[in-house]
Amino acid sequence: MRAVLASHNPGKLREMQRWLEPLGIDLVLESELGMDIEVEETGETFEENSLLKAATVARRTGLPAIADDSGLCVEALDGAPGVHTARYGGPGLTEKDRYMLLLMNMRGQLTRAAKFVSVVTMVFPNADVVSARGELKGAIAYAPIGDGGFGYDPVFLVTHMRKTLAQMDLHERELCSHRAAAIRNLTIKLEQYWKEKGRTEWN
């Protein structure tokens, strides 16, 4: 079965392909279909935005579509930046600007608990929806540590590993990734969905 990823990110495609190929799902980018679909993320939750993107791309392409929406939720900031993670602080900021703003807004806070959340949704042309969530719990460091990764990785401490994401190599980050957890959960739900349809294989 061919499906389209509601994204322009080849790295995200590779990550999802590793989990979906064993199910017989041939996942491709929009660009491989000659399309460039922009979806305004107007949802108030990760679930809403993930569904909005997948449903729009499924409708436009006529193929099953997969989308994810991810972000950082900080307990002391009432769950912010949440769905606004990529736009935290407004337009024109660098990744460093955003995580330094986060640290500034956390100044004086003793409660540092935080989590990365990812919701991955697959929408079929018949409007069936399969969705799954993954989380990575941790804490906000008091200062950036490490020079790997991207985004908020230098200030997100994975407490059970005693490292920030920016201190980990690629393999370590993938092992604890919230998106990888969401994709794993999605594959379990997809297998169940297919069984309920009375099918034994994807085609």
Secondary structure, 3 states (H helix, E strand, C coil): CEEEECCCCHHHHHHHHHHHHHHCCEEEEHHHHCCCCCCCCCCCCHHHHHHHHHHHHHHHHCCCEEEEEEEEEEHHHCCCEHHHHHHCCCCCCCHHHHHHHHHHHCCCCCCCEEEEEEEEEEECCCCCEEEEEEEEEEEECCCCCCCCCCCCHHHEEECCCCEEHHHCCHHHHHHHCHHHHHHHHHHHHHHHHHHHCCCCCCC
